[in-house]
Amino acid sequence: MKEVIIALLTGFIVGLIFAGFKLPIPAPPAFAGVAGIIGIYLGFKVMGWVGPMLPEIFK
C-alpha cells in the first residue's frame, strides 16, 4: 500500500509541474487509456501465473 501512495503522490506532483509549465499531460487523457494500462498490468500478472503451466498444456 505504501508503494501505491508514493506512486499517487509522485504522479500528482508531476501533474502539477506539467500543468505549471503548460505542457501536455504525460499520461493517457481518457479513461480508455487508463483501462489499457490496467489491462497491460493484468495481462502481465496473468502470464506470470499461467506461463509456467504452458509447457504442460502444449505437450
Residue pairs with C-beta under 8 A, 6 or more apart in sequence:
11 27
14 26
15 25
18 24
18 25
18 26
27 33
27 34
28 34
28 36
28 37
